Structures are given as structure tokens and as C-alpha cells.
Amino acid sequence: MGRRPSVFVRPVSVEEGRKLQRISRRAKDPVKLRRAIVVLMSAQGQTVQDITVLMQVSEDYVRDVIHAFNERGLDALDPKWSGGRPKTISDRCASTSA
């Protein structure tokens, strides 16, 4: 198996850098905190392998966070919690039976 290419975040603006630092210091949500630290480390030139060792996460996780940040910016740091189990009965069927 060949070596995977290095992946880094895009250049981070000064404002984004400030927000990332603020999140890494004050975030209550552990998911958002971990993602912000991964992005900061990548912006500082740390390789995916270095980040995985320091953060104790998988390479796939680090690559996913970096790619998401490159595509969506700071919005990629917010966890997308799902609403639970999908509906089994549509609204239309429920209103006709009532």
C-alpha cells in the first residue's frame, strides 16, 4: 500500500484563526473543541500523522475534518446531530387516520 498524500487545511484568515483559538479555549462541546484543534494544528503545518498521534483520533477522522473545513469553513466545526429515529408514518397518513 502506497503512502497517502499529505492533506492540510486551506490558508486560514486572521479572523478565522481568532475564532478557532477562541473555540479551542472556551468550547463546551467536546466535538467542536476537538475539530477546532485539528484545524488549528493542520493550519500550523502539522501532518495528519502527527495530529492523529497527539489527538488520539484516526487518520480518517482528521482527513474528514480537514476536507469539511476546506469546503464549508467554520460551519464544519458544528456537529450535525440528527433528530433521532426517522418517522415511520408520514404526516399525510397520520392526519387522514385521525
GUDRENZA-168774 format. One record per residue: z, x, y of N, C-alpha, C in turn. Coordinates in steps of 0.05 Angstrom, whole numbers, plus 5000, padded with zeros to 4 digits. Layout:
((Z,X,Y),(Z,X,Y),(Z,X,Y))
...
! end
This chain:
((5000,5017,4976),(5000,5000,5000),(5000,5018,5025))
((4982,5012,5043),(4980,5028,5067),(5001,5022,5088))
((5004,5039,5107),(5024,5036,5128),(5014,5014,5147))
((5032,4996,5155),(5026,4975,5173),(5024,4986,5201))
((5005,4975,5218),(5003,4985,5245),(5027,4979,5262))
((5032,4996,5282),(5055,4991,5299),(5050,4967,5317))
((5071,4952,5321),(5069,4927,5338),(5091,4930,5360))
((5082,4925,5384),(5100,4926,5407),(5096,4902,5424))
((5116,4894,5441),(5112,4873,5459),(5093,4882,5482))
((5081,4862,5494),(5064,4868,5517),(5081,4879,5540))
((5070,4891,5560),(5086,4900,5583),(5103,4878,5594))
((5128,4883,5598),(5147,4863,5608),(5150,4866,5638))
((5147,4843,5653),(5150,4845,5682),(5180,4850,5689))
((5184,4858,5714),(5211,4863,5723),(5229,4839,5720))
((5218,4815,5728),(5233,4791,5726),(5240,4784,5697))
((5220,4787,5679),(5225,4782,5651),(5246,4801,5640))
((5245,4826,5649),(5265,4846,5640),(5293,4838,5648))
((5296,4828,5673),(5322,4819,5683),(5332,4796,5667))
((5314,4776,5661),(5323,4753,5645),(5330,4761,5617))
((5315,4779,5605),(5322,4789,5578),(5349,4802,5578))
((5355,4819,5598),(5381,4832,5599),(5403,4812,5603))
((5398,4792,5620),(5418,4771,5624),(5424,4756,5598))
((5403,4749,5584),(5406,4735,5558),(5421,4752,5538))
((5414,4778,5537),(5427,4795,5518),(5457,4800,5523))
((5465,4795,5548),(5494,4798,5555),(5509,4771,5553))
((5496,4749,5559),(5511,4724,5562),(5504,4701,5543))
((5484,4705,5526),(5475,4683,5509),(5496,4674,5490))
((5500,4648,5488),(5519,4637,5469),(5506,4632,5442))
((5479,4627,5443),(5464,4621,5419),(5457,4648,5405))
((5467,4652,5380),(5461,4677,5367),(5431,4682,5361))
((5416,4661,5357),(5387,4664,5351),(5373,4675,5376))
((5379,4662,5399),(5366,4671,5424),(5375,4699,5431))
((5400,4706,5427),(5410,4733,5432),(5396,4753,5415))
((5393,4748,5389),(5380,4767,5371),(5351,4771,5378))
((5337,4749,5385),(5309,4751,5393),(5306,4767,5419))
((5323,4763,5438),(5322,4777,5464),(5326,4807,5459))
((5345,4814,5442),(5350,4842,5437),(5326,4855,5423))
((5313,4841,5404),(5289,4851,5391),(5267,4856,5411))
((5263,4838,5430),(5242,4841,5450),(5249,4865,5468))
((5274,4867,5477),(5282,4889,5494),(5278,4916,5480))
((5286,4917,5455),(5283,4943,5441),(5253,4950,5438))
((5237,4931,5432),(5208,4936,5430),(5196,4945,5457))
((5205,4932,5478),(5196,4939,5505),(5204,4968,5513))
((5226,4977,5501),(5235,5004,5506),(5222,5025,5488))
((5204,5016,5471),(5189,5034,5454),(5199,5038,5426))
((5219,5023,5418),(5230,5025,5391),(5209,5013,5372))
((5205,5026,5349),(5186,5016,5329),(5199,4993,5314))
((5182,4979,5300),(5191,4956,5283),(5212,4966,5263))
((5206,4989,5250),(5224,5000,5230),(5251,5007,5242))
((5252,5018,5266),(5277,5025,5279),(5293,5000,5286))
((5279,4979,5295),(5292,4954,5302),(5304,4941,5277))
((5290,4942,5255),(5300,4929,5230),(5325,4943,5221))
((5326,4969,5223),(5350,4984,5215),(5374,4978,5233))
((5369,4978,5259),(5391,4973,5278),(5401,4944,5278))
((5383,4925,5275),(5390,4897,5277),(5396,4884,5250))
((5390,4898,5229),(5394,4888,5202),(5379,4862,5197))
((5353,4862,5204),(5335,4840,5200),(5310,4851,5186))
((5293,4832,5177),(5269,4841,5162),(5247,4849,5182))
((5228,4865,5172),(5205,4872,5188),(5189,4848,5196))
((5186,4829,5177),(5171,4805,5184),(5184,4789,5207))
((5210,4788,5207),(5224,4774,5229),(5218,4788,5256))
((5220,4814,5256),(5215,4829,5281),(5186,4825,5290))
((5168,4827,5272),(5139,4823,5279),(5134,4794,5289))
((5146,4775,5276),(5143,4747,5285),(5154,4743,5313))
((5177,4755,5319),(5189,4752,5346),(5170,4766,5367))
((5161,4789,5360),(5143,4804,5379),(5118,4788,5384))
((5105,4779,5363),(5080,4764,5366),(5085,4738,5382))
((5107,4724,5377),(5113,4700,5391),(5118,4705,5421))
((5132,4727,5427),(5137,4734,5455),(5110,4741,5469))
((5093,4756,5455),(5067,4763,5467),(5050,4738,5473))
((5053,4717,5457),(5037,4693,5461),(5050,4674,5481))
((5077,4670,5479),(5089,4649,5495),(5109,4659,5516))
((5115,4684,5516),(5134,4695,5536),(5162,4687,5529))
((5179,4683,5550),(5207,4677,5546),(5212,4652,5530))
((5193,4633,5530),(5197,4609,5514),(5200,4614,5484))
((5190,4637,5475),(5191,4644,5447),(5220,4651,5439))
((5238,4655,5458),(5265,4662,5451),(5281,4638,5442))
((5273,4614,5452),(5288,4590,5446),(5283,4581,5417))
((5304,4576,5402),(5299,4566,5375),(5288,4537,5375))
((5271,4532,5357),(5258,4505,5356),(5272,4490,5333))
((5295,4477,5340),(5309,4462,5320),(5294,4437,5313))
((5292,4431,5288),(5278,4407,5280),(5298,4384,5281))
((5288,4360,5281),(5304,4336,5283),(5316,4327,5257))
((5314,4343,5236),(5325,4334,5210),(5303,4324,5192))
((5311,4308,5174),(5292,4297,5154),(5272,4279,5168))
((5246,4281,5161),(5226,4264,5173),(5230,4235,5165))
((5220,4217,5182),(5222,4188,5176),(5207,4182,5150))
((5219,4163,5135),(5205,4154,5110),(5192,4127,5115))
((5200,4113,5136),(5188,4088,5143),(5178,4090,5172))
((5153,4082,5176),(5143,4084,5203),(5155,4062,5221))
((5154,4066,5247),(5165,4047,5266),(5151,4020,5263))
((5125,4020,5258),(5110,3996,5256),(5119,3979,5232))
((5124,3992,5209),(5133,3978,5186),(5161,3967,5190))
((5178,3982,5203),(5206,3974,5207),(5207,3949,5225))
((5189,3948,5245),(5191,3925,5264),(5179,3900,5252))
((5161,3901,5233),(5149,3877,5221),(5168,3865,5201))
((5185,3881,5188),(5203,3871,5168),(5228,3860,5179))
((5234,3865,5204),(5259,3855,5216),(5257,3827,5227))
! end
